[in-house]
Amino acid sequence: MAIAKPKQHQKVVFSGHKRIHCLKFQGIMTPNGLFAHMFGPMEGRRHDAVMFHESGIMTTLEETMNRPDGTPLCMAIQPIRYGPT
């Protein structure tokens, strides 16, 4: 999410990749449109993989995403970007 250039701590929220000041969020949406997980905000300079790891969502999914017989379910991941690209 793009934000206005802050007066202090600009380096923390600056994304060198996108060349904007921003905050990042991570959300998991179910097929029926409900958010099952939200994490953030996180500094704009942080990589998406770091945010994914720090959210702990992988552990939660491994513990809960199983069929009744114990076999794991599959999940498709699609990054969605809003705002300037």
Secondary structure, DSSP 8 states (H G I E B T S, - for coil): -B----SS-HHHHEETTTTEEBEEEEEEE-TTS-EEEEEEEEETTS-HHHHHHHHTHHHHHHHH-B-TTS-B----------S--
